[in-house]
Amino acid sequence: MGEILVGACSWTDRALVGSGWYPVGQRDAEGRLRYYAGRFGIVEVDSGYYALPSARNSRLWVERTPDGFVFDVKAFSLLTGHPTRPALLPGGLPADARDPWVLDKVWARFADGIEPLREAGKLGVVLFQFPPWFRPGALAEGFLAQCAERTAGWPVAVEFRHPAWWRDEQAEATRALLRAHGFSAVAVDMARTLPTSIPPVTPVTSSRVAVVRFHGRSPAWGTGSKEDRFRHDYTDDELEEWVPRLRGLAERVGQLHVLFNNCCGAAAVRAAERMRDLLAG
């Protein structure tokens, strides 16, 4: 069985910091990461989506975490076709994903930012989470091919937000597409009764690593505020439902990343702690 790493999709989320989970004396930037890394073996750097990562921060993260700790880094918004404010780009570049020169600059800055993690052996995957309007078809396949060229040599995981990718008639073609590019598929847990719900499938498209992200089961997914979308406390029954699936995934890959994204207060870290205990039982 492959190694199973369980953690949360952020250690710096404002709601988590304000929840009281971090003890007094360990609530500064260094203390938070050291405390978190003393309890989990993996974390997702969700901030990579909102701002280009910096090499300086990556070096600090390497220094503040033990050997074997893993960072999954979420790809910058412009690189996945999401709207991006120009203020977030280096040197006042326009937020124009169609301009090859702009893309070259942004890709280079992103690569530089995560390089210290790669050098230290602490980069788990780079997570490409595509927007809900990114649907199966020739345009999407071309975009994925371009990503594969840009990320050659990187460990990449792909999460689709359009449910058509994993519906019965498309699922096998999706697996084959990701497998051809060497990308790991991301499985998700979320509310299952919405038109945008992603089926709880667990495809394996790379023998190296598989990723499962738990978004919570809020019915406000896609419509409410951030707090509404992610406000969910997983019950034991909901977590136990996934235990055999996760163990089955771990039998097929070298490493399984299990990450909780229900970032409302300390809900994500509490769910991660409980899931870790269930998997160990």
N, C-alpha and C positions, 0 to 999 in steps of 0.2 A: 504493500500500500504506500502511495506517495505521502509526502509530508503535508499536513493540513495546518495552515496558518489562519488564525481568526483575529479580526480587529475591526476598527471603525474607519469611516471614510473621512475623518478629520480628527486632529487632536487640538485644533485651534479654534473650532467653531465657537462663536460668541455664546451661544446657549449652553454649550458644554462648560466653557470657562466659568460662566455665571451660575452653574448648577451646584457647585460645592463639591464636585467629584475630585478636583485637585485639592490636596491638603494645603493648609496655610504654610507658607514658606517655599512652596513649589508651584507658584502661579505665574512666575515670570517665564519668558520664552524658553530659556534653558531648562528650568525646573519642570515645566509642563512636559516637554518631550522626554526628559529622563524618567519622569514618573510613569508616563504612558508606556515607554519602551521597557520598563521593568515589569509590566503586566501583560503586554501583548508582543507578538513577534512581527507584526505587520501593521501598516497604516496606509491609507490612501491620501495622497497630496491633492486634495480637490482644488486647492488654490491655483494649481497650474492651469486650470480652465479660465480663471478670472484674470490672471496676470502672468506674464512670461516668467518662468522660474529663473532665479539667479544662481550662478555658480557659487557665490559666497554663501548663500543660505544652504545650498546642497552640501558644501564642505562642513558647515556647522552641524547639519543633521547627521552627517557621517560621524563626526567627533562625539556627538551626544548620545549615540545609540550603540548597543553592544554588537559584537560580531554576530553575523547571521540575521540581524534585523533587516526587514525588507520594506522598501517604499514603492508602492504603485503610484505613478504620477499621471494625473488626468491631463490629456492634451489640451493645449490652448484653444480657445473658442474659434479663432479664425481658421485653424487647421482642420476643424470638423464642420465648417460651413455655418456656424452660428453667427448671429450679429455680434459685432465687436466695436466698442467705442474707440475712436482714433486716439484718445488720450492714453489708452493702454498699450499703444504700440511704441517702439523705440524711435527716437529721433523725429517724432511728428509724422511718421509714415501714414498715408491714408489707409483706412480699413477696407481695402479692396482686394478680396480673395481672388479676383480674376486677373490681377496684375502679377505676372511671373516675377518681376523684380521685387515687389513687396513680399510675395511668398518666400522667395529665396532668403530675404533678410530675416523674416519671422522664423522660418524653419531653422536657420543658422543660430539665431538667438536661443530658441528653445533647446536645440541640441547642446549648445554650450552650457546652458543652465542645468541640465541633468547629467552632464558628463562626470562630475565628481561622484555621483551615485553609481554610475556604470563602472568607473575605475575602481571603486571600493567594493564592487560585487554586491551592492545593496539595492540595485534597481530591480524590482520585481517585474512589472510590465508598465508600458505606457498605454493608458486607457484612452481609446478613441470612442467617445460616446456621441453618436450621431443624432441629429435632431429629429423630431417626429415627422417632418416632411421629407426625410431622406428615405425613399421607398425603393423597392427592388426595380431594376431596369438598367438600361444601357448607360445612362448618365451616372448612376450610383456605382456601377461596376467600373466605369472609367475612373471615377474619383478614388475608389479603393485601390485600383492599380497604381495610380499616382502616389497614394500614401505608401504603398508597398515599396516603390522605388525610393521614396524619401527616407523610409525607415529601415532600409536594408541593414541587417545586423542587429536591430533592436528587438527586444521581446515586446510584442504588440498584442493587446486584447481589444476586441471590438464589441461594443454594446449598441444594439439597434433599439430605437424607440418607436419605430413603426411596426405594428404587430404583423404585417404581411410577411416580414422576413421569416417568421417561424411558424406560419400557418402550414397546414399539412401539405398543400400543393406546392409550396415554395421551400419548405424546410430543407429538403435534401440538396437542392441547388445552392442554398445558403451555406450549408456545411461544406459543400465542395468548393465554393468560391473562397471561403475563409481558409480552408485547408490548402488550397493552391497558393495562397499568399503567405502561408506560414503563420496566420493570425489565430490567436486563441479566441474562442467564442465566450461571451459573457452571458451567463444565465441570470435571471432576475426573479425576485419575489416582490409582488406588488398586489394591489387590489385587482381582483380577477373579473369583476362584473362591469368594467368600463369599456366603451368602444375602443379605447386606446390600450387596453390591457395587453401586456406581452404574455404569451403562454408560459407556464412554468416548466419549460423544456430544459434539459441539461445536456446540450451537445458538446462533444469533444472534438476539436478540430486541430489540436496540437498535443502531442504526447508530453510536451515539456510542462505546461501549466494550464489550468482551467481556473476561471474566476466566477464567483457567484456574488451578486450584490443584492442586499436586502433593503428595499426602499421603504418598507412599511406598507400598510394596507389601507391608507386613508382614501376615502371616496372622493376627496378634493384633488387628487392627482391630476395635474394638467390644467386646473381651473382656479384653485385657491392661492393664497399667499404661500410663501415658502414654509411658514410655520404650519399652515393648514395641510400642505402637501405631504409633509414629513412627520406630522404628529401621529405617532402610533407606538404603543408599547406592545411588543410581541409577547404573546402568552406562551406558556410551556407547550401547549398543544400545537401551536403554529410552528414553533421551533422543532419539536419532536417530529413533525411531519417531514421535515427536511433531512433529518439525521440519516436515514437509509440512502437517500439520494446523494448526499455529500460523501458518504462512505463509498458508494458506488462510483462516483466521480474519481475519488482518490485512488481507486484501484486501477484507473486507466491513465493517470498522469503522474509526472514526477513530483508535482507540487500543486496543491489546491489552495486558492486564496478565497476566504469567506469574509466579506466586508459588509458592515451594517451602515446604511445611509439614512436611517430614521433619526436624523440629527435634530432632535428637539430635547433640550436639556441633556440629561445623561442617558437617555433611552438607548442610544446606539451602543455605548460602552457596556451598559448593563445587559443588553441582549447578547453582545459578543461574549461577555463573561459566562452567561448562561449556556450559550451554544457550545463554547469550549468545554464546559463541564459535561454537557450531554454527549459530545463526541468522545470524551475521555471515558465515559461510563461503560 
